[in-house]
Amino acid sequence: MLFDLAAHPFRPVHLAITDTCSQTEIIDLWETLAGRAGNNTPELWVHPTDTHPNEIAHKFAAGVITQRLETLLRNPEQSDSAP
């Protein structure tokens, strides 16, 4: 579910996950919605009463994932770096 992305109410949790990922070196954390933080969060919702991501949010996330995968396919040695 998407909440107030501009205020990032789950930032402490996000930072804890990011820190754990970097310490374990077992995951490449991709920021799929970080670039949308300045936008009006409700425009990314399915409905005002359903804050799951809509087609706009999914399209944006898919673009980030596609770009990252294309980079990894061209340069596999970058698999440890963030996008």
TAJO-V939384 format. One record per residue. SS is DSSP state (hx for helix, st for strand, lp for the rest). Layout:
# TAJO-V939384
ss->SS
ss->SS
This chain:
# TAJO-V939384
ss->lp
ss->lp
ss->lp
ss->lp
ss->lp
ss->lp
ss->lp
ss->lp
ss->lp
ss->lp
ss->hx
ss->hx
ss->hx
ss->hx
ss->hx
ss->hx
ss->hx
ss->hx
ss->hx
ss->hx
ss->hx
ss->hx
ss->hx
ss->hx
ss->lp
ss->lp
ss->lp
ss->lp
ss->lp
ss->lp
ss->lp
ss->lp
ss->lp
ss->hx
ss->hx
ss->hx
ss->lp
ss->lp
ss->lp
ss->lp
ss->hx
ss->hx
ss->hx
ss->hx
ss->st
ss->st
ss->st
ss->lp
ss->lp
ss->st
ss->st
ss->st
ss->st
ss->lp
ss->hx
ss->hx
ss->hx
ss->hx
ss->hx
ss->hx
ss->hx
ss->hx
ss->hx
ss->hx
ss->hx
ss->hx
ss->hx
ss->hx
ss->hx
ss->hx
ss->hx
ss->hx
ss->hx
ss->hx
ss->lp
ss->hx
ss->hx
ss->hx
ss->lp
ss->lp
ss->lp
ss->lp
ss->lp
